[in-house]
Amino acid sequence: MRDEIKKQMTVTSQTAESVEGTFCFSKHFAGFQGHFPGRPVLPGICLVQAALVLAESLCVKPPVLQEVVSARFFSAVLPDCPVQMSCTLTGGVLKATVSGGAGRVAEIKLKVLCA
């Protein structure tokens, strides 16, 4: 899934501790399969994985998820609808904010192991 998510991503800006990017998941993205037939919605776990993928540029090696501290979802991500994600990594805590056309989409906080 990681490689497929990476194909949907464009990094728009980056500093030493933060990165921003845009994702646009096509209707053919594997995450939509079966979730839900006739009205596909991106599963929240795909946004968690997208945060990890986006944060890879902040680490020497890909970050390893240790714990989902919190994950709040406010609106759905539909096929072919771009979303913007902003990630900060400080002291092993990855914070991701996701927004889209409808405004706030999600706020995610993860503990990660990052080399």
URPE-V362810 format. One record per residue. RES is the residue in three letters. SS is DSSP state (a for helix, b for strand, c for the rest). PHI is phi in whole degrees, 0 to 359 (none if undefined). PSI is psi in radians with two decimals (NA if undefined). Layout:
res: {RES & RES}
ss: {SS & SS}
phi: {PHI & PHI}
psi: {PSI & PSI}
This chain:
res: {MET & ARG & ASP & GLU & ILE & LYS & LYS & GLN & MET & THR & VAL & THR & SER & GLN & THR & ALA & GLU & SER & VAL & GLU & GLY & THR & PHE & CYS & PHE & SER & LYS & HIS & PHE & ALA & GLY & PHE & GLN & GLY & HIS & PHE & PRO & GLY & ARG & PRO & VAL & LEU & PRO & GLY & ILE & CYS & LEU & VAL & GLN & ALA & ALA & LEU & VAL & LEU & ALA & GLU & SER & LEU & CYS & VAL & LYS & PRO & PRO & VAL & LEU & GLN & GLU & VAL & VAL & SER & ALA & ARG & PHE & PHE & SER & ALA & VAL & LEU & PRO & ASP & CYS & PRO & VAL & GLN & MET & SER & CYS & THR & LEU & THR & GLY & GLY & VAL & LEU & LYS & ALA & THR & VAL & SER & GLY & GLY & ALA & GLY & ARG & VAL & ALA & GLU & ILE & LYS & LEU & LYS & VAL & LEU & CYS & ALA}
ss: {c & a & a & a & a & a & a & c & b & b & b & b & b & b & c & c & c & b & b & b & b & b & b & c & c & c & c & c & c & a & a & a & c & c & c & c & c & c & c & c & c & c & c & a & a & a & a & a & a & a & a & a & a & a & a & a & a & a & c & c & c & c & c & b & b & b & b & b & b & b & b & b & b & c & c & c & c & c & c & c & c & c & b & b & b & b & b & b & b & b & c & c & b & b & b & b & b & b & b & b & c & c & b & b & b & b & b & b & b & b & b & b & b & c & c}
phi: {none & 305 & 294 & 292 & 295 & 301 & 293 & 271 & 253 & 229 & 282 & 254 & 197 & 204 & 233 & 295 & 243 & 216 & 212 & 234 & 203 & 240 & 239 & 221 & 273 & 289 & 296 & 270 & 299 & 304 & 298 & 279 & 298 & 80 & 229 & 239 & 305 & 87 & 212 & 295 & 228 & 291 & 297 & 303 & 298 & 292 & 289 & 298 & 296 & 298 & 297 & 296 & 294 & 296 & 286 & 305 & 289 & 266 & 236 & 290 & 242 & 305 & 295 & 251 & 293 & 257 & 198 & 270 & 288 & 203 & 211 & 243 & 244 & 251 & 210 & 280 & 255 & 257 & 303 & 62 & 251 & 294 & 232 & 254 & 232 & 239 & 238 & 234 & 234 & 220 & 56 & 80 & 247 & 256 & 248 & 234 & 242 & 240 & 224 & 208 & 302 & 271 & 101 & 293 & 253 & 200 & 230 & 231 & 230 & 232 & 268 & 229 & 258 & 231 & 269}
psi: {-0.61 & -0.84 & -0.64 & -0.68 & -0.73 & -0.61 & -0.41 & -0.03 & 2.49 & 2.12 & 2.26 & -0.46 & 2.75 & 2.48 & -3.01 & -0.55 & -0.02 & 2.73 & 2.52 & 2.56 & 2.96 & 2.41 & 2.45 & 1.81 & 2.06 & 2.86 & -0.26 & -0.05 & 2.33 & -0.54 & -0.43 & -0.30 & 2.05 & 0.08 & 1.34 & 2.47 & 2.26 & -0.38 & 1.33 & 2.36 & 2.36 & 2.18 & 2.52 & -0.61 & -0.47 & -0.59 & -0.62 & -0.83 & -0.65 & -0.67 & -0.74 & -0.71 & -0.78 & -0.64 & -0.18 & -0.58 & -0.19 & -0.10 & 2.77 & -0.75 & 2.78 & 2.38 & 2.54 & 2.18 & 2.20 & -0.67 & 2.46 & 1.84 & -0.82 & 2.62 & 1.95 & 2.24 & 2.23 & -0.53 & 2.79 & 2.63 & 2.10 & 2.82 & 2.47 & 0.34 & 1.96 & 2.52 & 2.60 & 2.43 & 2.37 & 2.19 & 2.43 & 2.49 & 2.02 & 2.12 & 0.67 & 0.14 & 2.13 & 2.11 & 2.27 & 2.34 & 2.27 & 2.32 & 2.80 & -2.85 & -0.54 & 0.08 & -2.38 & 2.23 & -0.84 & 2.72 & 2.18 & 2.38 & 2.14 & 2.51 & 2.23 & 2.71 & 2.07 & 2.10 & NA}
